[in-house]
Amino acid sequence: MGKRGPTPTPSETLKRQGRYRPDRRKCEPEAPAANARKPAWIKGLAAKHWKQIAPLLIDAKLLTVLDTVALGLLCDALAEYLEAGEIVEAAAKDGVKFIATTDKGNVIQHPAVGVRNKAWERVVKLARQFGMTPSARAGMAIANAADEQRDPLLTLLHERMSRN
């Protein structure tokens, strides 16, 4: 049986939110930052997704060496989702793309639809783990280099305009 209650918020997230308390995180292991090298088993379309996603997570300090397998699985699931979607689109006949007919004439859900749905579930679950959905990012203040280099005058103007 797994642990009960909500999953613990990562220390890095708590630090960004200003809610980090070292006295409550005494034995938490720290993993070294990842080096953005994709694992060898990630191939094809999944490798393209790795090249897009990994740098963003590294910049946000949300990817460590221990997370590379989870990110690889996310990229693999995303590639599978897109490939299954292409199969469904290619199989579309007469404007009906989600059904298939068996050799006995029975109408069933196209097998690629089931594959796509399962891949979507995996994508969403793993994306949440990395803060890649709006609800997962709620409350996270991810460091943004553009914000740090913003012109103070533009910041002041933006604040004044948002008040009006």
N, C-alpha and C positions, 0 to 999 in steps of 0.2 A: 504494500500500500504506500502511495506517495505521501509527501508532506501535505498537510492541510493548510487552507488559507491562500491568500494571493501570493504570487511569486515575488520574491524579494526584489526590490529595486536595486539595480547596479550602483555601486559606490560612485562611479563617474557621473551618473545621472543625478544622484543626490547632491554631489558637489556643485553641479551646474545650477541646481535648484536652490542651493544655500541651505539644504536640510541635512547635510552629512554630519554624523556624530561618530567620531572615532571610537568612543567608548562602547558603541554597539556593534562595531565591525572589527573586533580585535584579531580574529583568526581568519579573516578573508584572504584567500590567495590572490596574488597579483600575477597577471600574465604579461609577458613582454609584448610590445606593439608588433603588429603584423608587418611583413615586408611586401605585401601585395603580390607575392608570387603565387600563382594559382597552382593547386595540386595537379599532378600529372593526369589524374583520371577525368579531369574536366575537359571535354572536347566539344568541337563544333559550335553550335549556337550558344550553349552554356558558357563556353569560353569567352564569347563576345559579351555576354551579360556580366561575367566576372570583371572584364576590363572596364566596364561602365560603372559597376556598383562598388567594387573594392576601393578605388581611390576616394570616392565620396565618404565611405565609412571610415577610412583611415584619417581623412581630414577632420572628421567629426569625432575622432578618437573613440570610435565604437567598434573597431575591429582589432583583435589581438591574434596572436599565433593560435591560440586555442579555438578561435572562432572560424578558422578557415574551412573546416569540414562543414560546419553549419551553413556558411556562405556558399560553399560549393553545392550543397544540397538545394539551397534556394535557387541558385542559377540553373541547376539541372531541372528542377521542377518548373521554373519559368520557361525554359526551352521546351520541355515536354508539353506544357500548356499551349504554347504557340504552335508547335508542330501538330498537335491534335486538332487545334482550331483550323489549321490549313487543310487537314484531311477532311474535316466536316464540310468545309466550304467546297472542296473539290468534289465531294460526293453529293452535293446538292442537286436534286433533280426536281423539276416542276415546282420550284419555290419551296420545297419541303426539305430542309437540310438536317433535321435531327432524328430522322427515322431511317430504318433500313428494312429490307424484306428478306426473310430467310429463304432457303431453298425450298421449303415447304409452303411458302406464301404467307407466313406469319409476319406481321408488322411489329418491329421491335425498335427500341432506342438504338441509334447508331453506336457501335462500340467506342468510337473515338470520342463521343460525347461523355461517356463515363470516364474515360481516361482524362479528358480535359477537366471534368469536374473535380476528380481526385487531385489532379495536379494543382488546380486553383486553390483547393483547401490547403495543400502543403505550402504553396507560395504565400498565402495570407498568414498562416501560422508562423512561418520563418521570417517573413517581413516584419511582423510585429516584434519578434525578438530583437531585431536590429533597429527598431524605431522608424520603420519605413512606411508606416501608415499614419494618417492624420491623428487617429485616436492614440496611437502609441507615442506620438510626439507631443501630445498634449502635456504641458508642464515641463517639457524638456527645453532647455536653453542651449542648443548646440552652438558651439563657437563658430563664428562666421568671419572669415578674414575681411570680407567686404564691409561688415559692420564696424570692425575695429579701425579701419582706415577711412571711415566716413568723415567728410568735411563737417566740422562743428557748426558752421553757418547753415549748411543744408539740413542738419539735424534740427537746429532751432527753427528753421522755416517749416520743416515738416511737422514739428510739434505744434506750432502756432496754427497751421492750416488744419490740423486734425481737430483742434479745439473748436473751430468755427463751424 
